[in-house]
Structure formats: structure tokens, C-alpha cells
Amino acid sequence: MATPKVQLATLPNGLRIATAEMPHMTSVSLGVWVGIGSRYEPASLNGACHFIEHMLFKGTRRRSAKEISQAVEGIGGYLNAFTSEEMTCFYSRARADRFTELLDVLTDMLLNSRFAPGDVAKEREVIKEEVAMYRDQPQQHVHELLNATLWPDQPLGRSITGDEKALDRLRRRDLIAWLQGHYVPANTIIVAAGNVSHRAVVKAVSGHAKHFRTGPLPQCAPARVVAGAARVKLCTRKTEQTQLALGIRTCSRHDERRYALRLLNTILGENMSSRLFQLVREDRGLAYAIYSSVSHWADCGDFVISAGLDTENLRPVLRLVLRELRRAADRPPSAAELGRARDFVIGQIELGLESTDNQMNWLGEQMLGYGRVFSPAETKRRLAAVTGAEICAAAADFFRPDRMRLALVSPLKSARTLQPLLSGGRD
């Protein structure tokens, strides 16, 4: 596959454009990326970014909600959006010759949404149903509990969707003021990947740029460690399984140790070859699902191990997990294990970037997260340079009891007996 040609531009009002030219493709993926998310929200406006994401689909001065979807689906494309802690993205994909239509729909949504009072009231109830849906899913709910335990009394610990009380507080004027004050050119990137030319994309976006409302770049408060916060969070529910999420505070996306953590994640729990999957599921049969994941933000990050298991197996599984964390901090992986992990990660990058969607996501996340694009080749070189000793050192830096927090959704009435396991790694 030919390497896409990546080009960047900045318009006079500060709006940035990033393109990946992929002339061998039939489609184009287009995203409007905004550097705003739930960690920017004060407690009084928790859920505002996600609420706005919903409202931009509810109708503009030119299109009804139905006409928005028809404008994209009617040309064989699709349209969606997501909100995270630090980013919001509205994106679409269609045949490359329909690019200008996709751009017109996305910019219309961002710039001209009506926020009709009746639509705000209806969507508030829709989002409450979404909140209830996630709460009814123990695998989802345990991660919200973990966030609240890892990052208590701060935006990172609050739900992206908000809760019922927060949603009831949000008024139409709050949403409009938040949109106008934060979704500004200096904080926005238009990303296109596919069979389009950079020059054509810049020209098309320039035609819409004058309608953007300018404003300062938003800032969020730094993450902080709360002294004396609870180490274990239990939600007692009548469930067939216990859902476990063990979180460890790590480093930001700017920390060089992120490459070692990426490989460590693969070694420990990202796939079926990983240590935890083989040990807990294949060798012992103690859980159906066990996996790990790593996340990085502007000034912090976390490493999370998740499992669903019979409640009677909770203590032995937690012991095994903590044992593997100590092992990772005590001994580097073998050359063979490191090689397999590196090949897996690099292979996943290469396979993923075959699609226009993933190219578009790569550019958007890199530009918002770093203000530049790390090419896949550069990222692969950095991964290839990681040594076993660096992986061991990263594990020793982060896999410490004081950095660990545990969340459970379980029939258990109390989790006090698990505290010694976390405090010293043994009971």
C-alpha cells in the first residue's frame, strides 16, 4: 500500500486542516475535531460536551434532524460523533466525489445548530436513557467507578455523559454558551483522508472558515492525586459475575515511557497471547474475559486491567494479577516475548491505517494531542527501539501499591478484605 501524503495548513483565523491523500481509495473520511471534552467541564456543567454532541444532530437553520442524516446516508455515506475526556469529533465517510457535501453537512451542524428548546428537553431524556443503559451494563459501570476512584473530586473522575442530576441542571443557554466559547477555530482541526487533494480540501474549508466564531484556546485544570482517597470502590448488585477493574495511574502522552507501556500492555493483557489471558483463562479457567488497556491524556494516564469472573474466584484472580505486575517490575521480558509484542503492535498499526477512517483518526488525535503528526514510520521506529530493560523500568515506576485503585461491581457486600492485597500486593 502506498504511504499517504500528509499535509497541514492553518487558515488566517487559526483553523487547522490536515489531509492524508490516498488516491488509490474510493472513499474519503472527514472529521471535525475539537480539543474539548469532559475534563474541561466544571462540576456544574458536567455532561455539557456530550450533550452538545447530541444536539448538533437535532437540526440546523437549514436542515431538520432527518435531513441531516438523509444528506449523508442518501449519498451512501455515514455520519457519527464521539466525545472523550479531551476531544470531540464529528465525522463522516462517503465516496470521495461527495466530499463537499460531507463538509457542508458537518460545518452546518457545528455552526448553525438551532438548539430548539423542545429538542433540548427531548434529548435530555434520551441521554438519561443512555446513562441508564450504561449503568445496567456492569462491564461499563465498573469503569466509571474506577475513574471516580482513580481521579476523585475532579473532572477526569466524572462521567463523560453526566448523571441525571447534572443533566437536569444543564439549560439551553448553558449549552449554547459552552459551544460558542470553546468550539473555536484555534481549537478545531478539519481532517480529511482518502481520494482527495490537499489543495481542494483547503479551498473548500476556507469557504466555511469565515463563519467560525473566534475565541481563546480553552484550558483545563491539571489532574491531581487526592490524599486519603478510597483505594477500593464497590457497587453491590445482584449479578451473576463480579466485574473487576484494577487501575494504575501512569504518565501523560508526552512521556517517553509511553512506548514501553504500549508494549507492556500487549505483553500483559491486550490479546490472547498475553500473560494474563494465558494464566487466568487458559491455564486456570478462572475467567472468561480478562484484558488490559492503556490511556494517556495531556498530563496523566492510566493502565487498566479488567475481568469478569465468578465471585468466588475474585481473590485468587486478584492475587495472580498482582503477582504478574510484580513480575513485570522485577524481570524484563525475554527477547522472544518482546519481539512478539512489538510485531503485534506494529502489525496492528499497519493493518489499521489501511482504511480512510483510521487515517483520519490518526491525524486528528495526533494534531490535537501533540500539535504535530507523528508518522506511522516514526512511531514504529520508536517502538522498535524499546528495550526489555525499559519495559521493566516502566513497570517498576508505575506498578506500585500507592498508584493502584480497584473498582468492583459484585454481589459482595463488602470489599474490605481486599484492601491488604492492594496495599502490599499480598494478604
Residue, then its C-alpha position, 0 to 999 in steps of 0.5 A: m500500500a502506498t504511504p499517504k501524503v500528509q499535509l497541514a495548513t492553518l487558515p488566517n483565523g487559526l483553523r487547522i486542516a490536515t489531509a492524508e491523500m490516498p488516491h488509490m481509495t474510493s472513499v474519503s473520511l472527514g472529521v471535525w475535531v475539537g480539543i474539548g471534552s469532559r475534563y474541561e467541564p466544571a462540576s456544574l456543567n458536567g455532561a455539557c460536551h456530550f450533550i452538545e454532541h447530541m444536539l448538533f444532530k437535532g437540526t440546523r437553520r437549514r436542515s431538520a434532524k432527518e435531513i441531516s442524516q438523509a444528506v449523508e446516508g442518501i449519498g451512501g455515506y455515514l455520519n457519527a460523533f464521539t466525545s472523550e475526556e479531551m476531544t470531540c469529533f464529528y465525522s463522516r465517510a462517503r465516496a470521495d466525489r461527495f466530499t463537499e457535501l460531507l463538509d457542508v453537512l458537518t460545518d452546518m451542524l457545528l455552526n448553525s445548530r438551532f438548539a430548539p428548546g423542545d429538542v433540548a428537553k427531548e434529548r435530555e431524556v434520551i441521554k438519561e436513557e443512555v446513562a441508564m443503559y450504561r449503568d445496567q451494563p456492569q462491564q461499563h459501570v465498573h469503569e466509571l467507578l474506577n475513574a471516580t476512584l482513580w481521579p476523585d473530586q475532579p473532572l477526569g473522575r466524572s462521567i463523560t455523559g453526566d448523571e441525571k442530576a447534572l443533566d437536569r441542571l444543564r439549560r439551553r443557554d448553558l449549552i449554547a454558551w459552552l459551544q460558542g466559547h470553546y468550539v473555536p477555530a484555534n481549537t478545531i482541526i478539519v481532517a480529511a483522508g482518502n481520494v482527495s487533494h490537499r489543495a481542494v480540501v483547503k479551498a473548500v474549508s476556507g469557504h466555511a472558515k469565515h463563519f467560525r466564531t473566534g475565541p481563546l484556546p480553552q484550558c483545563a485544570p491539571a489532574r491531581v492525586v487526592a490524599g486519603a482517597a478510597r483505594v477500593k470502590l464497590c457497587t453491590r448488585k445482584t449479578e451473576q459475575t463480579q466485574l473487576a477493574l484494577g487501575i494504575r495511574t501512569c504518565s501523560r502522552h508526552d512521556e517517553r515511557r509511553y512506548a514501553l507501556r504500549l508494549l507492556n500492555t500487549i505483553l500483559g493483557e491486550n490479546m490472547s497471547s498475553r500473560l494474563f489471558q494465558l494464566v487466568r483463562e487458559d491455564r486456570g479457567l478462572a475467567y472468561a474475559i480478562y484484558s488490559s488497556v492503556s490511556h494517556w491524556a495531556d498530563c496523566g494516564d492510566f493502565v487498566i486491567s479488567a475481568g469478569l469472573d465468578t465471585e468466588n474466584l475474585r481473590p485468587v484472580l486478584r492475587l495472580v494479577l498482582r503477582e504478574l505486575r510484580r513480575a513485570a517490575d522485577r524481570p524484563p521480558s525475554a527477547a522472544e516475548l518482546g519481539r512478539a509484542r512489538d510485531f503485534v503492535i506494529g502489525q496492528i498499526e499497519l493493518g489499521l491505517e489501511s482504511t480512510d477512517n483510521q487515517m483520519n483518526w490518526l491525524g486528528e488525535q495526533m494534531l490535537g494531542y501533540g500539535r504535530v503528526f507523528s508518522p506511522a514510520e516514526t512511531k514504529r521506529r520508536l517502538a522498535a527501539v524499546t528495550g526489555a530493560e525499559i519495559c521493566a523500568a516502566a513497570a517498576d515506576f508505575f506498578r506500585p501499591d500507592r498508584m493502584r485503585l480497584a473498582l468492583v461491581s459484585p454481589l459482595k457486600s463488602a470489599r474490605t478484605l481486599q484492601p491488604l492485597l492492594s496495599g502490599g500486593r499480598d494478604 
